[in-house]
């Protein structure tokens, strides 16, 4: 058994650091492999033994993520109002398909876009450009909704109007930009849109 918070915190932090390092170094490796490398690093850093079975079990959790309780009702309301919903993620296509199904979100989005298409990760402008190209609209016509402050800042720097779902109540990133709106849940997004 692993100390859940220690391993998961270290794993998650390293996962993002590895995507950013790979963008900066132009050494792309898909998100599944980056996630596995981050897990190995986190276990080594915490001096935890990671058996092949444990490694596979932990990695497979990234194929069974669940949504926050407010997500499905909020997205259904937004979709019924006529707003087009698209997802843009660093996840691989396989991870996206599996997680949309496990979270009860299959069929909710018009398009499911992976940064795999451009062999990069958010916050690289190439990653954000995928949305503009796929939707065939100007970036100003998109409301980019982000969970992470760095993603909200990256999208805003790209030129998207943004809404930050700040569930962790963190301060905004010091990047010289602010989201157009923010809240702690997707219910706040629904209010912002209305």
N, C-alpha and C positions, 0 to 999 in steps of 0.2 A: 504494500500500500504506500502511496506517496502523499506527502503533505500537500493537499489540494491547492491551497492558495499560493504557496511558495512556488510550486512547479508551474501552475497555470499562469501566474503573474510573470514569472521569468520567461516562460515559453512565449507568451503573447507579446511581451516587449521585444524579445529577440526576433520574433517573426516579422514585426514591422521594421526593425532595424535592418534585417537582411533584405527586405524588399527595397528599402531606400538605398542601401549599399549597392545592390545589384543595378538599380537605375543609374546611380552615379557612376558606377564602373562599367556600365553597358555590358553586363554579364548576366543576361536573363536566364532564369530557371523558373519553371512554373510554380504556382503558389503551393501546390501539394508538396513538391520537393523542398521548397523554402520552409514550409511548415514542419516537415520532418527534420530538416537540418536544425531548425530552431529548437525542436524538442530534444534532440541529441545534445545540443549545446547546453540547454537548461538543465538537463539531467546531470551532465558532466560538471556544470558550475555548482550545482547543489550537492554534488558527490552522491548521487543516487544511482543505483544499479538499474539499468534499463534492459530487461530481457527482450528478445525478439517478440515474444507474445505480448508483453506489456506495451512495447513500441507500436505494434500493429493495433492493439486494442485502443490505445490513446489516439492514434492517427484516425482510426475509423470513427471516433467521436466527431470528427470534422465532416462526417457525412450524415450526421443525425442531429444537427442543431435545431433548437426550437425557437419560435418567435416569442417576443414579449407578449403578454396577454392583450395589450391594446392594439397590436398590429393588424390583425385580420379585420376587426370591426372598423378601424379607421380607414384601411385601404379600401374596404367595400364601400364605405361612404364616399370616399374621394372618387373612386371609379364610377359610382352611380351618378356623380355630379358631372360626368363627362370629361374628367381629366384623364389624359393618357398616362399610364403608368409603365415605366421602364426601369429595369434594374441594371446598374453598372457596378461590377464588382471585380476585385482582384482575384477572387476564387476562379479555379479552372471551370470549364463547362461541366465536367463530371460532378464537381463539388456543388455547383449551382443547382443542377437538376436534382441531386440527392437532397439538398437542404430545402429547396422549395417544396418538395414532396413531404419531407419530415416536419416542416413548419406549417403545413396546411396552406401553402401559398401557390400551389401548382395552378396555372391558368390565370393567375391574378395580373400578370404583367404582359403588356403588348409585346415587349422584347426583353430578352435576357442576354445581357452583354457582358463578356469577360474581357479584361485587359489583356488576356492571352492573345487576342487578335493583333495587338501591336507589339507584343513581347516586351511589355513594360508594366509599370504599376502606378497607381495614383500615389503621389500628386504630380507625376509627369504630365505636362500638357497633352502629350500624345494620348494618354489614357482618357482624359476628359473629352478629347476631340471625338472619340468613338461615339459618344451620345449625339453630338451634332450631326455627324455623318449618318448614323443609323436612322435618326428621326427626321432628317432632311429639313431642319429648321435652324434658325439663328440661335446662338447660345443665349441671347437675351430672352428668348421665348421659353427657356427651360427653367424650372425651379429645381435645383439640385438639393436633395435632402440627405444630410450626412449624420452619422452617429458620432464619428470622431471629429474633434475640433480641428485636427490637422487636415482632415479631408474637406471639411467646410472651408477652411482657409485656402486650401489648394484649388478647390472649385471656384471660389470667389476670385482668386488671383487669375484663374483662367478666363473669367468673365461671366460665369453663371450667376444668376440670382440664387441665393442660398438660404436654406433653413437648416439650423443645427438642432438635432434632437439630443440635447445635453442631459442625458439620463444621470450622469455622474456629477452634475452641477460643478463642472470645472470652469476655471477662468478661460476666456477666449485666448487663442494663440496670439502671440505678439508678432504678427506678420504684416501689420499696417492695414489690415482689412477686417471688416466685421460682417457677420451674416446679416441678411435682410430681416431675418426673424429667427427666434429660437424658443425652445420650450423643453420641458422634461419628458414629454410623451408625444405619441402621434396624435393624441387628442388635441394637443396644442397646435399641431400642424393643421388639423381640420379647422380649428378656429381661425388660424392665420389665413387659410385659403378662402374662408367665407367672409 
